[in-house]
């Protein structure tokens, strides 16, 4: 009898508990829907409310915080009004007719979204427009070889000459790096500890070694274990009122080139039961995936070709003809990078590399991510590339986003199909790894790690609140 008396109360408690558990989940789905619909101010408001009401549920709090951040980051990326976009095209705005704008937009050359009911352009839409016009409308004879491209061609010719046998590591360069992250003054309240992860050279790769730390801004620091996907140097510092917070390191290391003669790359059947094969032919959702578009495109490019070397090279050549380099939306706000690349037919080095990897892995060809910086005498920048595994040869470096080199020499023209130059800093050998020590909030870049990461006890500190500086010293 006592149980029957208590049953309605217990049932009410159970139903109330289920509803309380379900409400945050349904609200999260609603916020995600608001973000995909472009209602970003509303999404940020609802995410903020969910954070406030999450109580002791840290998982819900962090999810709400991430959604708030994603909505805010999209607003930062799409911050150009139509008037500003038109003015920054550089031509006489009065001479640009509406049908020309419509033509560019129909082609996808001027990227925009509806944000809070207003059409807003991607903040790199105009510079991307110029790149796309050059790619599709300029003839090869009009292309100008800039200083960086000329220097790269000269260097890679030396690499080929020095490679007495295929795959030999050659042309070592001793490089000094001074890297600084500066967090804006008052980005966080006074006397709060700011945690910072800076990029650090991988010590486990044959093309890179003799790493030596020369100077550091904080006496206490820690370097991630060799097993970490992302190589980091961690330090922390208290904020001061009205003063930027600076983290700085200086180090030197040795970096080398490697080139494989395409015709000499051996191929024997893969051991499909090996851990290596299973790991590097698997999807890594959401971005490295075997969507219907990936499968259809890879199959159409490779046809009936069963040789993995030829299949990989066919896909690489397809990228040269069809996917121009353009400035990218921040990866943290792209739900599927590979889908974006295929639907927009363009992308930066990381977007191209993830799409290339998706195609190869789908075709049963092992491939792994590699990234960090490119540091040639001209054109230093963040950069992504990969390595393809051929049984019988080993790992072959491939850069899918570098252009074909301007020469009649086929080996030199296609150098980056099976080679890498000396001017690299390898920081990552995979994507979406865990930082060391563990970072609590959504990273500014959740998949790659090149610029660094910064946070404090109440949240991530995004790129709009800090800047970085790379100084390269050639020794």
Residue pairs with C-beta under 8 A, 6 or more apart in sequence:
24 50
24 54
24 57
24 60
27 46
27 50
28 50
28 60
28 63
28 64
28 67
30 46
31 43
31 46
31 47
31 50
31 64
31 67
31 71
32 67
34 40
34 42
34 43
34 46
34 71
35 43
35 67
35 70
35 71
35 74
38 113
38 114
38 115
38 116
38 117
39 116
40 71
40 72
40 74
40 75
40 115
40 116
41 116
42 116
43 67
43 68
43 71
44 68
44 71
44 72
47 64
47 65
47 67
47 68
47 71
48 64
48 68
50 60
50 64
51 61
51 64
51 65
51 68
54 60
54 61
54 64
62 440
62 441
62 442
65 441
65 442
65 459
66 441
66 442
69 332
69 441
69 442
69 459
69 460
69 462
70 332
70 333
70 442
72 462
73 330
73 332
73 333
73 462
74 113
74 115
74 333
75 115
76 123
76 462
76 464
77 122
77 123
77 329
77 330
77 333
78 112
78 113
78 115
78 120
78 121
78 122
78 123
79 120
79 123
80 88
80 120
80 121
80 122
80 123
80 125
80 126
81 118
81 120
81 121
82 119
82 121
84 121
85 110
85 112
85 121
85 125
85 126
86 93
86 96
86 101
87 93
88 126
89 96
89 126
89 129
90 126
101 110
104 110
104 129
105 112
107 132
108 344
108 345
108 346
109 128
109 129
109 132
109 133
110 121
110 125
110 126
110 129
111 121
111 122
111 125
111 128
111 344
112 119
112 120
112 121
112 122
112 125
113 119
113 120
113 122
114 120
122 128
122 329
124 326
124 327
124 328
127 327
128 326
128 327
128 346
131 324
131 325
131 326
131 327
132 324
132 326
132 346
135 324
136 324
143 406
145 153
145 406
146 378
147 378
147 379
148 376
148 378
148 379
149 403
149 405
149 406
151 376
151 377
151 378
152 376
152 402
152 405
152 421
153 405
153 406
153 407
153 412
155 171
155 257
155 376
155 421
155 422
155 423
156 257
156 259
156 405
156 412
156 415
156 419
156 421
157 412
158 171
159 170
159 171
159 257
159 258
159 259
159 415
159 419
159 421
159 422
160 259
160 411
160 412
160 415
160 419
162 168
162 170
162 171
162 257
163 170
163 258
163 259
163 261
166 259
166 260
166 261
166 264
166 265
167 258
167 259
167 260
167 393
167 394
167 396
168 258
169 206
169 207
169 256
169 257
169 258
170 256
170 257
170 258
170 259
171 256
171 257
171 422
172 254
172 255
172 256
172 422
173 254
173 255
173 256
173 422
173 423
173 474
174 210
174 252
174 253
174 254
174 474
174 475
175 252
175 253
175 254
175 255
175 375
175 423
175 425
175 472
175 473
175 474
175 475
176 214
176 250
176 251
176 252
176 472
176 473
176 474
176 475
177 249
177 250
177 251
177 252
177 253
177 375
177 425
177 470
177 471
177 472
177 473
178 248
178 249
178 250
178 469
178 470
178 471
178 473
179 198
179 199
179 248
179 249
179 250
179 468
179 469
179 470
179 471
180 246
180 247
180 248
180 468
180 469
181 196
181 198
181 246
181 247
181 248
181 451
181 452
181 454
181 466
181 467
181 468
182 244
182 245
182 246
182 247
182 466
182 467
182 468
182 469
183 194
183 196
183 239
183 244
183 245
183 246
183 247
183 454
183 461
183 465
183 466
184 244
184 465
184 466
185 241
185 242
185 243
185 244
185 245
186 239
186 241
186 242
187 239
187 245
187 461
187 465
187 466
188 194
188 239
188 456
188 458
188 461
189 239
190 239
190 240
190 241
191 238
191 239
191 240
192 238
192 239
192 456
192 457
193 236
193 237
193 238
193 239
193 456
193 457
194 236
194 237
194 238
194 239
194 245
194 454
194 455
194 456
194 461
195 234
195 236
195 439
195 454
195 455
195 456
196 234
196 235
196 236
196 237
196 247
196 452
196 453
196 454
197 232
197 233
197 234
197 435
197 439
197 449
197 452
197 453
197 454
198 232
198 233
198 234
198 235
198 247
198 249
198 452
199 231
199 232
199 233
199 372
199 373
199 425
199 427
199 449
199 450
199 451
199 452
200 223
200 224
200 231
200 232
200 233
200 249
200 251
200 427
201 208
201 211
201 231
201 251
201 253
201 372
201 425
201 426
201 427
202 208
202 231
202 372
202 426
202 427
202 428
202 429
203 209
203 211
203 226
203 231
204 226
204 429
205 426
205 429
207 255
207 256
207 257
207 258
207 397
207 420
207 424
207 426
208 253
208 254
208 255
208 256
208 424
208 425
208 426
209 253
209 254
210 252
210 253
210 254
211 251
211 252
211 253
212 251
212 252
212 253
213 249
213 250
213 251
214 250
214 251
214 252
215 248
215 249
215 250
216 233
216 235
216 248
216 249
216 250
217 235
217 237
217 246
217 247
217 248
217 249
218 235
218 236
218 237
218 247
220 235
220 236
221 233
221 234
221 235
222 233
222 234
222 235
222 436
222 437
223 231
223 232
223 233
223 234
224 230
224 231
224 232
224 233
224 234
224 435
224 436
225 436
228 433
228 434
228 435
228 436
229 428
229 429
229 430
229 431
229 432
229 433
229 434
230 427
230 428
230 430
230 433
230 435
230 436
230 449
231 426
231 427
231 428
232 435
232 436
232 449
233 249
234 436
234 437
235 247
237 245
237 247
239 245
239 456
247 452
252 473
252 475
253 425
255 422
255 423
255 424
255 425
255 426
256 422
257 419
257 420
257 421
257 422
258 397
258 419
258 420
259 415
259 418
259 419
259 420
260 393
260 396
260 418
260 419
261 411
261 418
262 309
262 313
262 411
262 414
262 417
262 418
265 309
265 390
265 393
265 396
265 418
266 390
266 392
266 393
267 307
267 308
267 309
267 390
267 391
267 392
267 393
268 391
268 392
269 391
270 277
270 308
270 364
270 366
270 391
271 277
271 391
272 278
272 364
276 366
276 389
277 366
279 366
280 361
280 366
280 367
280 368
280 389
281 361
281 364
281 365
281 366
282 361
283 289
283 290
283 358
283 361
284 431
284 432
286 335
286 336
286 337
287 331
287 334
287 336
287 337
287 338
287 354
287 358
287 431
287 447
288 338
288 354
288 357
288 358
288 361
288 431
289 336
289 338
289 339
289 358
290 358
290 361
290 362
291 336
291 338
291 339
291 358
293 338
293 339
293 342
293 343
294 338
294 342
294 355
294 358
294 359
294 362
295 362
297 342
297 359
298 315
298 359
298 360
298 362
298 363
301 314
301 315
301 318
301 359
302 311
302 314
302 315
302 363
305 311
305 314
308 363
308 364
308 365
308 390
309 390
311 360
311 363
311 365
312 360
312 365
312 388
312 398
313 417
313 418
315 356
315 359
315 360
315 363
316 356
316 398
316 400
316 417
317 417
319 352
319 356
319 400
319 401
320 403
320 404
322 345
323 341
323 345
323 346
323 347
323 352
323 355
324 346
325 346
325 347
325 348
325 349
325 352
325 401
325 403
326 346
326 347
326 348
327 348
328 347
328 348
328 350
328 351
329 340
330 444
330 445
330 463
331 337
331 350
331 445
331 446
331 447
331 448
332 442
332 443
332 444
332 445
332 446
332 447
334 340
337 347
337 350
337 351
337 354
337 355
337 447
338 354
338 355
338 358
340 347
340 351
341 347
341 351
341 352
341 354
341 355
342 355
347 355
348 401
349 383
349 384
349 385
349 399
349 400
349 401
350 371
350 384
350 447
350 448
352 400
352 401
353 369
353 371
353 384
353 385
353 386
353 400
353 401
354 369
354 431
356 367
356 386
356 398
356 400
357 367
357 369
357 386
360 366
360 367
360 388
361 367
365 388
365 389
366 388
366 389
367 386
367 387
367 388
367 389
367 398
368 386
368 387
368 389
368 395
368 429
368 430
369 384
369 386
369 428
369 429
369 430
369 431
370 384
370 385
370 386
370 387
370 397
370 426
370 428
370 429
371 382
371 383
371 384
371 385
371 426
371 427
371 428
371 448
371 449
371 450
372 382
372 383
372 424
372 425
372 426
372 427
372 428
372 450
373 380
373 381
373 382
373 383
373 424
373 425
373 427
373 450
373 470
374 380
374 381
374 382
374 383
374 423
374 424
375 423
375 424
375 425
375 470
375 472
376 421
376 423
377 423
377 474
380 470
380 472
382 450
382 451
383 424
383 450
384 401
384 448
385 397
385 398
385 399
385 400
385 401
385 420
386 397
386 398
386 400
387 395
387 396
387 397
387 398
388 395
388 396
388 398
389 395
389 396
390 396
396 418
397 418
397 419
397 420
398 416
398 417
398 418
399 416
399 420
400 416
402 416
404 413
404 414
405 412
405 413
405 414
405 415
406 413
407 413
427 449
427 450
428 448
428 449
428 450
431 447
431 448
432 446
432 447
433 449
435 443
435 449
435 453
439 453
439 455
439 460
440 455
441 455
441 459
441 460
442 460
443 449
443 453
443 460
444 451
444 453
444 454
444 460
444 461
444 462
444 463
445 451
445 453
451 463
451 468
452 468
453 460
454 460
454 461
454 465
454 466
455 461
